[in-house]
Amino acid sequence: MAAQLDILALEPFYGGPRRAMLETLFRGSRHRWTLLKLPPRRMERRLSAAAHWFAEQLSRHWIGRVDLLFTSEALNLADFYRLMPSLASKPSVVYFHDDQLPLPGQGRDEKNEIVNLSTGAAATELWFNSEYHFHSFLNKATAIVERHPELAGHNPVTTLRKKSRLMFPPADLNLAQVLQEQHPVPREARNLFVDTRDSDCALLNTAFERLLQRGENFQLVTVGPVESLAPGLVRSAIPEADETAVVRAMLQCGVIVSAKAEANADYRLVMAIAAGCWPVVPNSAVYPEIIPDTLHEFCLHDLTPQEVAFRIDDFWHLEMTAAQRKSLMDSAQRFNAITCCRAMDDRLTELAASGIAKP
């Protein structure tokens, strides 16, 4: 039997996809996990202060064993090691759900801009949630190094590339089936599921207005802030923190609509596909990676209102084949909790056995 590790997990921004991934990982992992967390508020404060808070809590209360440290990019790992040198000898994994590096040409030379670089340099290994995010991160890191001559002498990008790997975030894709078996939910093709957080709601408003002008009837089921949605749209809101209610809402919908142009990953999309929703998503960021190539012309839009409306209209008036739906489902299975948790567990065991600590 593979070794069971004692893993200390630190999450400074415990909410949304970060919380969902960790909860799924804890349920599916063979290792023993201890979690310290902070609520998901003000990322800039987490980058500057979370290391100090975690170090203080651990120095006062921690007496357990640690084989490996697991955290996200919301922690300044280099600062944490300076405050907790006893843990610096342990292997560490940083999971990049997002990153706080500025886009090339948009930096303001603020301290927090390079925190992810120092964290990456301090970690044993970096895990990314998508190929798109990995390449985007390296491009932004290269731009920062070019803007800061003092970094050029010890350019970290080559090292970051070598210690990085793709690890899909595990998702409980069976939840929809379990809920449907417990209490069957009728699906309505004209219910549109919309995750508004980080979405271009102005674009969505215009697209939905175009559908209304054509005489199409529909209802929105939303998760996230709704202040930016047009008030005249018929909709119902689902609380973000209630994952069961969110998946049950997906079972009621025919389509999931996204207008997130820069998404590094989309946990909601994967869950919605598993629940039977048809995706209408941007032809940018992570989405071409999630949607099978053969379905790009039916699912991806160019971030214009007319194309969003066309893709939704196509779903309503063109019959999607069983083969197309199976292709979608197969694509979502890459995020299956059992497969992803096993891959993570095995790699964590390898890192702990290798004895590799921070560089």
C-alpha positions in Angstrom: 0.0 0.0 0.0 1.2 3.5 -0.8 2.4 5.6 2.1 -0.1 7.8 3.9 1.3 11.3 4.4 0.5 14.0 6.9 -0.1 17.1 4.8 -0.5 20.6 6.1 -2.8 22.7 3.8 -2.8 26.5 4.1 -5.5 28.3 2.1 -5.6 32.1 2.6 -8.6 32.6 0.2 -11.0 29.8 1.2 -14.0 30.1 -1.0 -15.4 29.4 -4.5 -13.4 27.0 -6.7 -10.6 26.9 -4.1 -12.9 25.6 -1.4 -14.6 23.2 -3.8 -11.3 21.7 -4.9 -10.0 21.3 -1.4 -13.2 19.7 -0.1 -13.2 17.3 -3.0 -9.5 16.5 -2.6 -9.9 15.8 1.1 -12.8 13.4 0.5 -10.9 11.5 -2.2 -7.4 11.5 -0.9 -5.7 8.6 0.9 -3.5 11.0 2.9 -4.2 12.8 6.2 -4.8 16.5 5.8 -4.8 19.4 8.3 -6.3 22.6 6.9 -5.8 26.2 8.1 -7.8 28.7 6.2 -8.9 32.4 5.9 -12.1 33.7 4.3 -12.0 34.9 0.7 -11.7 38.6 1.1 -9.2 41.1 -0.3 -6.5 39.2 -2.1 -3.9 41.9 -1.7 -4.2 41.6 2.1 -3.9 37.9 1.9 -0.7 38.2 -0.2 0.8 40.6 2.3 -0.4 39.3 5.7 -1.6 35.6 5.4 1.9 34.2 5.9 2.2 36.1 9.2 -1.2 34.9 10.4 -0.5 31.3 9.6 3.0 31.4 11.1 1.6 32.8 14.3 -1.1 30.2 14.6 1.3 27.4 13.9 3.9 28.6 16.3 1.3 28.8 19.1 -0.7 25.7 18.5 0.9 23.3 16.1 2.3 20.1 17.5 1.5 17.7 14.7 3.7 16.0 12.1 4.2 17.4 8.6 5.5 15.4 5.6 4.5 18.0 3.0 3.1 21.5 2.7 0.3 22.3 0.3 -0.9 25.8 -0.4 -2.3 28.1 -3.1 -0.7 31.1 -4.8 -2.6 33.4 -2.4 0.1 32.7 0.2 3.5 34.4 0.1 5.5 31.2 0.6 8.9 32.9 0.8 7.7 35.0 3.7 6.1 32.0 5.4 9.4 30.1 5.3 11.2 33.1 6.8 8.8 33.0 9.7 8.6 29.2 10.0 12.1 27.9 9.1 11.2 24.6 10.7 8.9 23.9 7.7 11.3 25.1 5.1 12.9 21.6 4.9 9.6 20.0 3.9 8.6 19.5 0.3 5.9 22.0 -0.8 3.3 22.2 -3.6 1.7 25.5 -4.6 -1.6 25.1 -6.5 -2.2 28.0 -8.9 -6.0 28.5 -9.2 -5.3 32.1 -10.4 -2.3 34.4 -10.3 -1.7 38.0 -9.3 0.8 38.8 -12.0 -0.1 41.9 -14.1 -0.7 41.5 -17.8 2.3 42.4 -20.0 2.5 46.1 -20.3 0.1 46.8 -17.4 2.3 46.6 -14.3 2.5 49.3 -11.7 5.6 48.1 -9.9 3.7 47.3 -6.8 5.1 44.9 -4.2 2.4 42.3 -4.6 3.1 42.0 -8.4 6.1 39.7 -7.8 4.8 37.7 -4.8 3.8 34.8 -7.0 7.3 34.8 -8.5 8.9 34.5 -5.0 6.4 31.9 -4.0 7.1 29.9 -7.1 10.8 30.1 -6.5 10.4 28.9 -2.9 8.1 25.9 -3.7 9.2 22.5 -4.6 6.6 22.1 -7.3 3.9 24.3 -8.9 0.6 22.8 -10.1 -1.6 24.7 -12.6 -5.3 24.1 -13.3 -5.1 24.4 -17.1 -2.6 24.6 -19.9 -3.8 28.1 -20.7 -3.1 29.3 -17.2 0.4 27.7 -17.2 1.4 29.5 -20.5 -0.3 32.7 -19.4 1.6 32.7 -16.1 5.0 32.2 -17.8 4.3 35.0 -20.3 3.4 37.4 -17.5 6.4 36.3 -15.5 8.7 36.9 -18.5 7.2 40.4 -18.9 7.9 41.2 -15.2 11.5 40.1 -15.4 12.0 42.3 -18.5 10.5 45.3 -16.6 12.7 44.7 -13.5 16.4 44.6 -14.5 17.4 43.5 -11.0 15.7 40.1 -11.7 17.4 39.6 -15.0 20.6 38.2 -13.4 18.7 35.3 -11.8 15.8 35.0 -14.2 13.3 32.7 -12.4 11.2 31.8 -15.5 13.3 28.8 -16.6 13.2 27.3 -13.1 9.5 28.0 -12.8 8.8 26.2 -16.1 10.8 23.1 -15.0 9.1 22.7 -11.7 5.5 23.2 -13.1 3.0 20.6 -14.1 -0.7 20.4 -15.1 -3.0 19.0 -12.4 -6.7 19.3 -13.2 -8.8 20.3 -10.1 -10.9 17.4 -9.0 -14.7 17.8 -9.3 -17.5 15.6 -7.9 -19.1 14.9 -11.3 -21.4 12.3 -9.7 -23.2 14.8 -7.6 -25.7 15.6 -10.3 -26.6 12.0 -10.8 -27.1 11.4 -7.1 -29.3 14.4 -6.8 -31.4 13.4 -9.8 -31.9 9.9 -8.3 -32.9 11.3 -5.0 -35.4 13.9 -6.2 -35.8 13.9 -10.0 -35.6 17.5 -11.5 -37.3 18.3 -14.8 -35.0 20.1 -17.3 -36.3 23.1 -19.2 -34.2 23.9 -22.3 -35.0 27.6 -22.0 -33.6 28.0 -18.5 -30.1 29.5 -18.9 -27.6 29.0 -16.1 -25.3 32.1 -15.6 -22.3 32.4 -13.2 -22.0 36.2 -13.0 -18.8 36.4 -11.0 -16.1 37.9 -13.2 -18.4 37.9 -16.2 -19.0 40.7 -18.7 -22.6 41.3 -17.6 -22.9 44.2 -20.1 -22.3 41.8 -23.0 -24.7 39.3 -21.5 -27.4 42.0 -21.1 -27.1 42.9 -24.7 -27.2 39.3 -25.9 -30.3 38.5 -23.8 -32.0 41.7 -25.1 -31.4 40.4 -28.7 -33.1 37.2 -27.8 -36.1 39.0 -26.3 -36.3 41.2 -29.5 -36.6 38.0 -31.5 -39.5 36.9 -29.4 -37.6 34.2 -27.5 -38.8 33.4 -24.0 -36.3 32.2 -21.4 -35.4 32.5 -17.7 -32.1 33.0 -16.1 -30.8 31.0 -13.1 -27.9 32.9 -11.7 -25.1 32.3 -9.2 -23.0 35.3 -8.1 -23.6 39.1 -8.0 -26.6 40.3 -9.9 -26.4 44.1 -9.6 -25.0 44.4 -13.2 -27.7 42.3 -14.8 -30.5 44.1 -16.5 -33.4 44.4 -14.0 -36.1 43.4 -16.5 -34.7 39.9 -17.1 -36.7 37.0 -15.6 -34.4 35.2 -13.2 -33.9 33.3 -10.0 -30.8 33.5 -7.9 -29.0 30.5 -6.2 -26.6 31.1 -3.2 -23.0 30.5 -4.2 -22.1 28.6 -1.0 -24.8 26.0 -1.4 -23.2 23.6 -3.8 -26.1 21.1 -3.8 -28.6 23.9 -4.7 -26.2 25.1 -7.5 -26.0 21.6 -9.1 -29.8 21.1 -8.7 -30.2 24.4 -10.5 -28.0 23.1 -13.3 -30.2 20.1 -13.7 -33.1 22.4 -14.4 -31.3 24.3 -17.1 -30.6 23.6 -20.8 -27.6 25.9 -21.3 -24.8 27.4 -19.3 -23.7 30.8 -20.6 -20.4 32.3 -19.8 -18.8 35.7 -20.7 -15.5 35.3 -18.8 -12.8 36.4 -21.3 -9.8 35.6 -19.1 -10.8 32.5 -17.1 -7.9 30.3 -16.1 -10.3 27.5 -15.2 -14.1 27.2 -14.8 -15.2 24.8 -12.2 -18.9 25.7 -12.7 -18.7 24.9 -16.4 -17.4 21.4 -15.7 -20.1 20.7 -13.1 -22.8 22.0 -15.5 -21.6 19.8 -18.4 -21.7 16.8 -16.0 -25.3 17.9 -15.1 -26.3 17.9 -18.7 -26.1 21.6 -19.6 -25.0 22.7 -23.1 -22.1 25.2 -23.0 -22.1 28.6 -24.6 -18.7 30.0 -23.7 -16.0 32.3 -25.0 -13.5 31.3 -27.7 -10.7 32.4 -25.4 -8.8 31.5 -22.2 -9.4 28.0 -20.9 -12.6 27.3 -22.8 -11.2 25.9 -26.1 -9.2 23.5 -23.9 -12.4 22.2 -22.1 -14.7 22.0 -25.1 -13.8 19.2 -27.6 -12.4 20.5 -30.9 -15.3 19.1 -32.9 -17.8 21.2 -30.9 -16.0 24.5 -31.0 -18.2 25.9 -33.8 -21.4 25.0 -31.8 -20.3 26.2 -28.3 -17.7 28.9 -28.5 -18.5 32.6 -29.1 -16.3 35.6 -30.0 -17.4 37.7 -27.0 -19.9 39.7 -29.0 -23.6 39.8 -28.1 -24.8 38.6 -31.5 -22.7 35.5 -31.3 -23.8 34.7 -27.7 -27.4 35.0 -28.9 -26.7 32.9 -32.0 -25.2 30.0 -30.0 -28.1 30.0 -27.6 -30.6 30.1 -30.4 -28.8 27.2 -32.2 -29.2 25.1 -29.1 -32.9 25.8 -29.0 -33.6 25.2 -32.7 -31.0 22.6 -33.7 -31.0 19.1 -32.3 -27.8 18.2 -30.6 -26.8 14.6 -31.3 -26.1 11.9 -28.7 -22.5 11.7 -30.0 -22.0 15.4 -29.4 -23.3 15.2 -25.9 -21.1 12.1 -25.2 -18.1 14.0 -26.5 -18.9 16.8 -24.0 -19.3 14.3 -21.1 -16.0 12.6 -22.0 -14.2 15.9 -21.9 -15.6 16.7 -18.5 -14.4 13.3 -17.2 -10.8 14.7 -17.2 -11.9 16.4 -13.9 -13.3 13.3 -12.4 -12.6 13.4 -8.6 -11.4 9.8 -8.4 -8.9 10.1 -11.2 -7.6 13.6 -10.2 -7.3 12.8 -6.5 -5.4 9.6 -7.3 -3.0 11.6 -9.6 -2.4 14.2 -6.9 -2.0 11.6 -4.2 0.6 9.7 -6.2 2.6 12.8 -7.0 2.5 14.0 -3.4 3.9 10.6 -2.3 6.7 10.8 -4.9 7.6 14.3 -3.7 7.7 13.3 0.0 9.7 10.2 -0.8 12.2 12.1 -2.9 13.2 14.3 0.0 13.2 17.4 -2.2 12.6 20.5 -0.2 12.5 24.1 -1.2 15.3 25.2 -3.4 
